[in-house]
Amino acid sequence: MHGPDPKARYPFPGAQHTVFIKNVISCSNIEAGDYSYYNDPIEPERFQEKCVRYHFEFLEDRLVIGKFCALATGVEFIMNGANHAMDGISTYPFHIFQNGWEEDYDTSVFVTNSRGDTTVGHDVWIGTDASILPGVHIGDGAIIGAKAVVASDIPPYAIAVGNPARVIRTRFSAADAAALQKIGWWDWPIQTISENLAAIRNCDIAALKRVAEI
């Protein structure tokens, strides 16, 4: 046996508080890896509508979530559509109300102000009610504390908390963090992962290196 079916909508039999994200999204600009889940006691299957805000396909910004990520209730990704133009006197979005206000509006301002794609690496844990702002990259193995507001990139295997989120410590030495990224256990066949859960759980990096032959 090698864990739950990655194609399952609800990975816990008889319970609908958790979903595998990749199986409940429909937007072509959102991508999630195998086994990454979202937990919410109320309609977790609405992850796309509840957690990904101001995501307009014409802006072409993407949300990419890696494999084996754990997202708690209320996690929120603020996408580039939330940005207001700041080049004029007012930041008020007159153009969205139509009836003449949309005339002569240069939509290229959205592209100019875009901060790019939002990416979450593999094996990332994001706590309850954390907010991720546009264009942020969260590295592999990072932990984001509850209610954090992440406005800038978070390095791999760092722990970040607060508003704005700041790194309070790293989980491993720089050498070990680099080794873990090179090992990339999340890309192993699921049977290999299952066979090496003890090493993963017990932080036996040397054993993982032997499996990865590095």
C-alpha positions as protocol buffer text, in pm:
chain_id: "A"
residue {
  index: 1
  type: MET
  ca { x: 0 y: 0 z: 0 }
}
residue {
  index: 2
  type: HIS
  ca { x: 134 y: 339 z: -97 }
}
residue {
  index: 3
  type: GLY
  ca { x: -93 y: 602 z: 57 }
}
residue {
  index: 4
  type: PRO
  ca { x: -409 y: 764 z: -77 }
}
residue {
  index: 5
  type: ASP
  ca { x: -508 y: 778 z: -442 }
}
residue {
  index: 6
  type: PRO
  ca { x: -366 y: 1107 z: -579 }
}
residue {
  index: 7
  type: LYS
  ca { x: -670 y: 1125 z: -809 }
}
residue {
  index: 8
  type: ALA
  ca { x: -912 y: 1127 z: -515 }
}
residue {
  index: 9
  type: ARG
  ca { x: -1118 y: 1439 z: -460 }
}
residue {
  index: 10
  type: TYR
  ca { x: -1149 y: 1371 z: -87 }
}
residue {
  index: 11
  type: PRO
  ca { x: -850 y: 1167 z: 37 }
}
residue {
  index: 12
  type: PHE
  ca { x: -1008 y: 1076 z: 372 }
}
residue {
  index: 13
  type: PRO
  ca { x: -1283 y: 817 z: 314 }
}
residue {
  index: 14
  type: GLY
  ca { x: -1616 y: 934 z: 449 }
}
residue {
  index: 15
  type: ALA
  ca { x: -1488 y: 1283 z: 532 }
}
residue {
  index: 16
  type: GLN
  ca { x: -1514 y: 1596 z: 318 }
}
residue {
  index: 17
  type: HIS
  ca { x: -1302 y: 1841 z: 516 }
}
residue {
  index: 18
  type: THR
  ca { x: -995 y: 1798 z: 297 }
}
residue {
  index: 19
  type: VAL
  ca { x: -936 y: 1790 z: -79 }
}
residue {
  index: 20
  type: PHE
  ca { x: -644 y: 1721 z: -303 }
}
residue {
  index: 21
  type: ILE
  ca { x: -621 y: 2061 z: -473 }
}
residue {
  index: 22
  type: LYS
  ca { x: -537 y: 1941 z: -824 }
}
residue {
  index: 23
  type: ASN
  ca { x: -866 y: 1750 z: -834 }
}
residue {
  index: 24
  type: VAL
  ca { x: -1091 y: 2049 z: -755 }
}
residue {
  index: 25
  type: ILE
  ca { x: -946 y: 2324 z: -976 }
}
residue {
  index: 26
  type: SER
  ca { x: -1066 y: 2413 z: -1324 }
}
residue {
  index: 27
  type: CYS
  ca { x: -878 y: 2735 z: -1407 }
}
residue {
  index: 28
  type: SER
  ca { x: -603 y: 2679 z: -1662 }
}
residue {
  index: 29
  type: ASN
  ca { x: -386 y: 2932 z: -1477 }
}
residue {
  index: 30
  type: ILE
  ca { x: -378 y: 2729 z: -1154 }
}
residue {
  index: 31
  type: GLU
  ca { x: -161 y: 2422 z: -1115 }
}
residue {
  index: 32
  type: ALA
  ca { x: -112 y: 2194 z: -815 }
}
residue {
  index: 33
  type: GLY
  ca { x: 103 y: 1887 z: -771 }
}
residue {
  index: 34
  type: ASP
  ca { x: 7 y: 1543 z: -646 }
}
residue {
  index: 35
  type: TYR
  ca { x: -93 y: 1507 z: -279 }
}
residue {
  index: 36
  type: SER
  ca { x: -106 y: 1881 z: -208 }
}
residue {
  index: 37
  type: TYR
  ca { x: -416 y: 1939 z: 1 }
}
residue {
  index: 38
  type: TYR
  ca { x: -644 y: 2210 z: 133 }
}
residue {
  index: 39
  type: ASN
  ca { x: -825 y: 2159 z: 463 }
}
residue {
  index: 40
  type: ASP
  ca { x: -1146 y: 2348 z: 542 }
}
residue {
  index: 41
  type: PRO
  ca { x: -1452 y: 2232 z: 737 }
}
residue {
  index: 42
  type: ILE
  ca { x: -1673 y: 2427 z: 495 }
}
residue {
  index: 43
  type: GLU
  ca { x: -1665 y: 2344 z: 123 }
}
residue {
  index: 44
  type: PRO
  ca { x: -1293 y: 2279 z: 73 }
}
residue {
  index: 45
  type: GLU
  ca { x: -1377 y: 2178 z: -285 }
}
residue {
  index: 46
  type: ARG
  ca { x: -1433 y: 2550 z: -353 }
}
residue {
  index: 47
  type: PHE
  ca { x: -1061 y: 2617 z: -304 }
}
residue {
  index: 48
  type: GLN
  ca { x: -1040 y: 2802 z: -633 }
}
residue {
  index: 49
  type: GLU
  ca { x: -1324 y: 3042 z: -549 }
}
residue {
  index: 50
  type: LYS
  ca { x: -1246 y: 3081 z: -179 }
}
residue {
  index: 51
  type: CYS
  ca { x: -869 y: 3096 z: -174 }
}
residue {
  index: 52
  type: VAL
  ca { x: -754 y: 3243 z: -506 }
}
residue {
  index: 53
  type: ARG
  ca { x: -863 y: 3606 z: -517 }
}
residue {
  index: 54
  type: TYR
  ca { x: -866 y: 3858 z: -805 }
}
residue {
  index: 55
  type: HIS
  ca { x: -741 y: 3599 z: -1051 }
}
residue {
  index: 56
  type: PHE
  ca { x: -846 y: 3714 z: -1397 }
}
residue {
  index: 57
  type: GLU
  ca { x: -742 y: 3488 z: -1682 }
}
residue {
  index: 58
  type: PHE
  ca { x: -677 y: 3776 z: -1923 }
}
residue {
  index: 59
  type: LEU
  ca { x: -385 y: 3883 z: -1701 }
}
residue {
  index: 60
  type: GLU
  ca { x: -225 y: 3542 z: -1760 }
}
residue {
  index: 61
  type: ASP
  ca { x: -62 y: 3527 z: -1417 }
}
residue {
  index: 62
  type: ARG
  ca { x: -36 y: 3175 z: -1279 }
}
residue {
  index: 63
  type: LEU
  ca { x: -59 y: 3017 z: -938 }
}
residue {
  index: 64
  type: VAL
  ca { x: 166 y: 2711 z: -919 }
}
residue {
  index: 65
  type: ILE
  ca { x: 165 y: 2487 z: -612 }
}
residue {
  index: 66
  type: GLY
  ca { x: 411 y: 2200 z: -586 }
}
residue {
  index: 67
  type: LYS
  ca { x: 367 y: 1846 z: -456 }
}
residue {
  index: 68
  type: PHE
  ca { x: 301 y: 1741 z: -95 }
}
residue {
  index: 69
  type: CYS
  ca { x: 194 y: 2087 z: 23 }
}
residue {
  index: 70
  type: ALA
  ca { x: -35 y: 2133 z: 323 }
}
residue {
  index: 71
  type: LEU
  ca { x: -267 y: 2435 z: 315 }
}
residue {
  index: 72
  type: ALA
  ca { x: -477 y: 2519 z: 619 }
}
residue {
  index: 73
  type: THR
  ca { x: -822 y: 2676 z: 635 }
}
residue {
  index: 74
  type: GLY
  ca { x: -845 y: 3032 z: 507 }
}
residue {
  index: 75
  type: VAL
  ca { x: -520 y: 3043 z: 311 }
}
residue {
  index: 76
  type: GLU
  ca { x: -553 y: 3322 z: 58 }
}
residue {
  index: 77
  type: PHE
  ca { x: -361 y: 3390 z: -260 }
}
residue {
  index: 78
  type: ILE
  ca { x: -400 y: 3751 z: -374 }
}
residue {
  index: 79
  type: MET
  ca { x: -332 y: 3761 z: -746 }
}
residue {
  index: 80
  type: ASN
  ca { x: -232 y: 4049 z: -972 }
}
residue {
  index: 81
  type: GLY
  ca { x: -590 y: 4149 z: -1050 }
}
residue {
  index: 82
  type: ALA
  ca { x: -604 y: 4305 z: -703 }
}
residue {
  index: 83
  type: ASN
  ca { x: -353 y: 4574 z: -800 }
}
residue {
  index: 84
  type: HIS
  ca { x: -480 y: 4925 z: -872 }
}
residue {
  index: 85
  type: ALA
  ca { x: -300 y: 5161 z: -1105 }
}
residue {
  index: 86
  type: MET
  ca { x: -100 y: 5420 z: -912 }
}
residue {
  index: 87
  type: ASP
  ca { x: 18 y: 5638 z: -1201 }
}
residue {
  index: 88
  type: GLY
  ca { x: -281 y: 5872 z: -1197 }
}
residue {
  index: 89
  type: ILE
  ca { x: -414 y: 6106 z: -931 }
}
residue {
  index: 90
  type: SER
  ca { x: -664 y: 5849 z: -808 }
}
residue {
  index: 91
  type: THR
  ca { x: -626 y: 5476 z: -751 }
}
residue {
  index: 92
  type: TYR
  ca { x: -1003 y: 5430 z: -785 }
}
residue {
  index: 93
  type: PRO
  ca { x: -1086 y: 5172 z: -1059 }
}
residue {
  index: 94
  type: PHE
  ca { x: -1336 y: 5382 z: -1257 }
}
residue {
  index: 95
  type: HIS
  ca { x: -1307 y: 5156 z: -1562 }
}
residue {
  index: 96
  type: ILE
  ca { x: -1465 y: 4851 z: -1397 }
}
residue {
  index: 97
  type: PHE
  ca { x: -1801 y: 5026 z: -1357 }
}
residue {
  index: 98
  type: GLN
  ca { x: -1868 y: 5076 z: -1731 }
}
residue {
  index: 99
  type: ASN
  ca { x: -2137 y: 5322 z: -1853 }
}
residue {
  index: 100
  type: GLY
  ca { x: -1875 y: 5545 z: -2008 }
}
residue {
  index: 101
  type: TRP
  ca { x: -1609 y: 5519 z: -1737 }
}
residue {
  index: 102
  type: GLU
  ca { x: -1437 y: 5238 z: -1924 }
}
residue {
  index: 103
  type: GLU
  ca { x: -1374 y: 5455 z: -2231 }
}
residue {
  index: 104
  type: ASP
  ca { x: -1016 y: 5547 z: -2318 }
}
residue {
  index: 105
  type: TYR
  ca { x: -879 y: 5323 z: -2045 }
}
residue {
  index: 106
  type: ASP
  ca { x: -546 y: 5163 z: -2134 }
}
residue {
  index: 107
  type: THR
  ca { x: -566 y: 4802 z: -2015 }
}
residue {
  index: 108
  type: SER
  ca { x: -190 y: 4759 z: -2063 }
}
residue {
  index: 109
  type: VAL
  ca { x: -153 y: 4916 z: -1720 }
}
residue {
  index: 110
  type: PHE
  ca { x: -245 y: 4575 z: -1575 }
}
residue {
  index: 111
  type: VAL
  ca { x: 52 y: 4410 z: -1747 }
}
residue {
  index: 112
  type: THR
  ca { x: 282 y: 4695 z: -1645 }
}
residue {
  index: 113
  type: ASN
  ca { x: 186 y: 4656 z: -1280 }
}
residue {
  index: 114
  type: SER
  ca { x: 190 y: 4275 z: -1279 }
}
residue {
  index: 115
  type: ARG
  ca { x: 428 y: 4113 z: -1036 }
}
residue {
  index: 116
  type: GLY
  ca { x: 427 y: 3785 z: -1227 }
}
residue {
  index: 117
  type: ASP
  ca { x: 336 y: 3434 z: -1123 }
}
residue {
  index: 118
  type: THR
  ca { x: 288 y: 3319 z: -766 }
}
residue {
  index: 119
  type: THR
  ca { x: 470 y: 2994 z: -694 }
}
residue {
  index: 120
  type: VAL
  ca { x: 474 y: 2758 z: -398 }
}
residue {
  index: 121
  type: GLY
  ca { x: 747 y: 2495 z: -394 }
}
residue {
  index: 122
  type: HIS
  ca { x: 717 y: 2132 z: -287 }
}
residue {
  index: 123
  type: ASP
  ca { x: 656 y: 2018 z: 71 }
}
residue {
  index: 124
  type: VAL
  ca { x: 538 y: 2363 z: 189 }
}
residue {
  index: 125
  type: TRP
  ca { x: 312 y: 2409 z: 492 }
}
residue {
  index: 126
  type: ILE
  ca { x: 97 y: 2723 z: 496 }
}
residue {
  index: 127
  type: GLY
  ca { x: -88 y: 2798 z: 819 }
}
residue {
  index: 128
  type: THR
  ca { x: -443 y: 2914 z: 888 }
}
residue {
  index: 129
  type: ASP
  ca { x: -551 y: 3244 z: 733 }
}
residue {
  index: 130
  type: ALA
  ca { x: -212 y: 3321 z: 580 }
}
residue {
  index: 131
  type: SER
  ca { x: -217 y: 3560 z: 283 }
}
residue {
  index: 132
  type: ILE
  ca { x: 22 y: 3530 z: -9 }
}
residue {
  index: 133
  type: LEU
  ca { x: 58 y: 3847 z: -218 }
}
residue {
  index: 134
  type: PRO
  ca { x: 110 y: 3861 z: -597 }
}
residue {
  index: 135
  type: GLY
  ca { x: 433 y: 3740 z: -750 }
}
residue {
  index: 136
  type: VAL
  ca { x: 569 y: 3577 z: -435 }
}
residue {
  index: 137
  type: HIS
  ca { x: 784 y: 3263 z: -454 }
}
residue {
  index: 138
  type: ILE
  ca { x: 783 y: 3030 z: -154 }
}
residue {
  index: 139
  type: GLY
  ca { x: 1072 y: 2784 z: -159 }
}
residue {
  index: 140
  type: ASP
  ca { x: 1062 y: 2408 z: -109 }
}
residue {
  index: 141
  type: GLY
  ca { x: 1013 y: 2291 z: 249 }
}
residue {
  index: 142
  type: ALA
  ca { x: 917 y: 2635 z: 383 }
}
residue {
  index: 143
  type: ILE
  ca { x: 667 y: 2692 z: 663 }
}
residue {
  index: 144
  type: ILE
  ca { x: 437 y: 2996 z: 665 }
}
residue {
  index: 145
  type: GLY
  ca { x: 285 y: 3078 z: 1002 }
}
residue {
  index: 146
  type: ALA
  ca { x: -84 y: 3133 z: 1069 }
}
residue {
  index: 147
  type: LYS
  ca { x: -216 y: 3476 z: 966 }
}
residue {
  index: 148
  type: ALA
  ca { x: 116 y: 3569 z: 805 }
}
residue {
  index: 149
  type: VAL
  ca { x: 110 y: 3816 z: 515 }
}
residue {
  index: 150
  type: VAL
  ca { x: 377 y: 3710 z: 268 }
}
residue {
  index: 151
  type: ALA
  ca { x: 481 y: 4005 z: 53 }
}
residue {
  index: 152
  type: SER
  ca { x: 827 y: 3889 z: -55 }
}
residue {
  index: 153
  type: ASP
  ca { x: 1000 y: 3564 z: -148 }
}
residue {
  index: 154
  type: ILE
  ca { x: 1063 y: 3304 z: 121 }
}
residue {
  index: 155
  type: PRO
  ca { x: 1377 y: 3087 z: 87 }
}
residue {
  index: 156
  type: PRO
  ca { x: 1363 y: 2707 z: 88 }
}
residue {
  index: 157
  type: TYR
  ca { x: 1328 y: 2547 z: 432 }
}
residue {
  index: 158
  type: ALA
  ca { x: 1269 y: 2881 z: 604 }
}
residue {
  index: 159
  type: ILE
  ca { x: 1003 y: 2953 z: 867 }
}
residue {
  index: 160
  type: ALA
  ca { x: 827 y: 3286 z: 814 }
}
residue {
  index: 161
  type: VAL
  ca { x: 571 y: 3454 z: 1039 }
}
residue {
  index: 162
  type: GLY
  ca { x: 404 y: 3791 z: 1091 }
}
residue {
  index: 163
  type: ASN
  ca { x: 279 y: 4086 z: 887 }
}
residue {
  index: 164
  type: PRO
  ca { x: 475 y: 4143 z: 679 }
}
residue {
  index: 165
  type: ALA
  ca { x: 611 y: 3791 z: 703 }
}
residue {
  index: 166
  type: ARG
  ca { x: 974 y: 3767 z: 805 }
}
residue {
  index: 167
  type: VAL
  ca { x: 1200 y: 3468 z: 831 }
}
residue {
  index: 168
  type: ILE
  ca { x: 1256 y: 3382 z: 1198 }
}
residue {
  index: 169
  type: ARG
  ca { x: 1479 y: 3082 z: 1137 }
}
residue {
  index: 170
  type: THR
  ca { x: 1570 y: 2814 z: 888 }
}
residue {
  index: 171
  type: ARG
  ca { x: 1487 y: 2449 z: 936 }
}
residue {
  index: 172
  type: PHE
  ca { x: 1824 y: 2316 z: 819 }
}
residue {
  index: 173
  type: SER
  ca { x: 2174 y: 2436 z: 747 }
}
residue {
  index: 174
  type: ALA
  ca { x: 2233 y: 2584 z: 404 }
}
residue {
  index: 175
  type: ALA
  ca { x: 2421 y: 2268 z: 303 }
}
residue {
  index: 176
  type: ASP
  ca { x: 2142 y: 2036 z: 417 }
}
residue {
  index: 177
  type: ALA
  ca { x: 1873 y: 2252 z: 254 }
}
residue {
  index: 178
  type: ALA
  ca { x: 2064 y: 2241 z: -75 }
}
residue {
  index: 179
  type: ALA
  ca { x: 2106 y: 1864 z: -41 }
}
residue {
  index: 180
  type: LEU
  ca { x: 1734 y: 1814 z: 20 }
}
residue {
  index: 181
  type: GLN
  ca { x: 1647 y: 2014 z: -290 }
}
residue {
  index: 182
  type: LYS
  ca { x: 1892 y: 1807 z: -492 }
}
residue {
  index: 183
  type: ILE
  ca { x: 1746 y: 1486 z: -347 }
}
residue {
  index: 184
  type: GLY
  ca { x: 1397 y: 1603 z: -447 }
}
residue {
  index: 185
  type: TRP
  ca { x: 1220 y: 1317 z: -272 }
}
residue {
  index: 186
  type: TRP
  ca { x: 881 y: 1454 z: -382 }
}
residue {
  index: 187
  type: ASP
  ca { x: 964 y: 1348 z: -739 }
}
residue {
  index: 188
  type: TRP
  ca { x: 1040 y: 989 z: -645 }
}
residue {
  index: 189
  type: PRO
  ca { x: 796 y: 713 z: -741 }
}
residue {
  index: 190
  type: ILE
  ca { x: 536 y: 685 z: -468 }
}
residue {
  index: 191
  type: GLN
  ca { x: 654 y: 334 z: -385 }
}
residue {
  index: 192
  type: THR
  ca { x: 1003 y: 467 z: -317 }
}
residue {
  index: 193
  type: ILE
  ca { x: 861 y: 743 z: -98 }
}
residue {
  index: 194
  type: SER
  ca { x: 657 y: 488 z: 95 }
}
residue {
  index: 195
  type: GLU
  ca { x: 960 y: 268 z: 145 }
}
residue {
  index: 196
  type: ASN
  ca { x: 1159 y: 561 z: 284 }
}
residue {
  index: 197
  type: LEU
  ca { x: 902 y: 730 z: 505 }
}
residue {
  index: 198
  type: ALA
  ca { x: 1108 y: 653 z: 815 }
}
residue {
  index: 199
  type: ALA
  ca { x: 1404 y: 845 z: 674 }
}
residue {
  index: 200
  type: ILE
  ca { x: 1180 y: 1135 z: 569 }
}
residue {
  index: 201
  type: ARG
  ca { x: 1007 y: 1150 z: 907 }
}
residue {
  index: 202
  type: ASN
  ca { x: 1328 y: 1113 z: 1107 }
}
residue {
  index: 203
  type: CYS
  ca { x: 1530 y: 1364 z: 906 }
}
residue {
  index: 204
  type: ASP
  ca { x: 1780 y: 1101 z: 794 }
}
residue {
  index: 205
  type: ILE
  ca { x: 1933 y: 1304 z: 513 }
}
residue {
  index: 206
  type: ALA
  ca { x: 2220 y: 1057 z: 472 }
}
residue {
  index: 207
  type: ALA
  ca { x: 1974 y: 775 z: 401 }
}
residue {
  index: 208
  type: LEU
  ca { x: 1789 y: 989 z: 148 }
}
residue {
  index: 209
  type: LYS
  ca { x: 2118 y: 1072 z: -23 }
}
residue {
  index: 210
  type: ARG
  ca { x: 2189 y: 701 z: -60 }
}
residue {
  index: 211
  type: VAL
  ca { x: 1850 y: 645 z: -221 }
}
residue {
  index: 212
  type: ALA
  ca { x: 1905 y: 939 z: -455 }
}
residue {
  index: 213
  type: GLU
  ca { x: 2263 y: 826 z: -518 }
}
residue {
  index: 214
  type: ILE
  ca { x: 2415 y: 1165 z: -451 }
}
